[in-house]
Amino acid sequence: MSKENLTVVEQEYRTIVQECAEQGKALATMLANNGSLEPLYLYARPSEPRKPGRLFLARESAPNPMGYKLVTGEGLRSNVPYENYFTWVYDRAKRAPVLSIDD
């Protein structure tokens, strides 16, 4: 699907998901380089008026990120290829309140 055919809402959602997927790839790479293969968990910071929320992947042993809520109890396992991170996050975050809202 081309970007021209996406709605503004879908573009915003894809951007939020892409940022999270890239952050998760960087974290997973760092963990793997350090010999740690723990799962990553998806968190969401809700949106505010005219400000989108954020998605964030945190390692299992990390404390819950302040201001974020766990999206799913399903962890992103180390056997998921990096190129599939976008789809994994996209599919699980659909109900997370991260799209910007009007006040």
C-alpha positions in Angstrom: 0.0 0.0 0.0 1.4 3.4 -1.0 1.7 6.2 1.5 -0.7 8.3 -0.7 -3.4 5.8 0.0 -3.0 5.8 3.8 -5.3 7.9 6.0 -3.7 10.5 8.3 -4.6 8.3 11.2 -3.0 5.2 9.6 0.2 7.2 8.8 0.4 8.4 12.4 -0.1 4.8 13.7 2.5 3.4 11.4 5.0 6.1 12.4 4.5 5.3 16.1 4.9 1.6 15.4 8.0 2.1 13.3 9.7 4.1 16.0 9.0 1.4 18.5 10.1 -1.4 16.2 13.4 0.4 15.6 13.9 1.0 19.3 13.2 -2.6 20.0 15.7 -3.8 17.3 18.4 -1.6 18.9 17.6 -2.9 22.3 17.5 -6.6 21.2 20.8 -6.1 19.3 22.5 -4.7 22.4 21.1 -7.5 24.6 22.2 -10.2 22.2 25.7 -8.6 22.0 25.8 -8.9 25.8 24.7 -12.5 25.7 21.2 -11.8 27.1 18.2 -13.3 25.2 15.3 -12.1 27.4 12.0 -11.3 25.9 10.8 -7.7 25.3 7.5 -6.4 26.5 5.3 -3.8 24.8 4.3 -0.7 26.7 2.3 2.3 25.7 2.2 5.9 26.9 -1.3 7.3 26.2 -1.7 10.2 23.9 -2.6 13.7 25.1 -4.6 16.5 23.3 -2.7 17.1 20.0 0.2 14.9 21.1 0.5 11.3 20.1 1.4 8.7 22.7 4.4 6.4 22.4 5.0 2.7 22.2 8.1 1.2 23.9 9.7 -2.2 24.1 11.4 -3.0 27.5 13.4 -6.1 28.5 11.7 -8.5 30.9 14.1 -7.7 33.7 13.7 -3.9 33.5 11.3 -2.0 35.8 8.0 -0.8 34.2 8.7 2.4 32.4 7.2 5.4 34.2 4.0 6.6 32.6 3.6 3.6 30.4 1.1 0.7 30.6 1.7 -2.9 29.6 0.0 -3.5 26.2 0.2 -7.3 26.2 1.6 -10.0 28.5 3.0 -11.7 25.4 6.8 -11.1 25.2 8.6 -10.5 21.9 11.0 -13.5 21.9 14.5 -13.5 20.6 13.6 -15.9 17.8 11.5 -13.3 16.1 13.6 -11.9 13.2 14.3 -8.1 13.3 12.4 -7.6 10.0 9.3 -8.8 11.7 9.4 -6.4 14.7 7.1 -3.9 12.9 4.4 -6.4 12.2 4.7 -7.8 15.8 4.2 -4.4 17.3 1.6 -3.3 14.8 -0.6 -6.3 15.5 -0.4 -6.0 19.2 -0.8 -2.3 19.7 -4.0 -1.7 17.7 -6.0 -1.0 20.9 -3.3 1.1 22.6 -4.5 4.7 23.0 -1.5 6.3 21.2 -3.1 8.3 18.4 -3.2 12.0 18.9 -6.6 13.4 19.9 -8.2 16.8 19.6 -9.2 18.6 22.7 
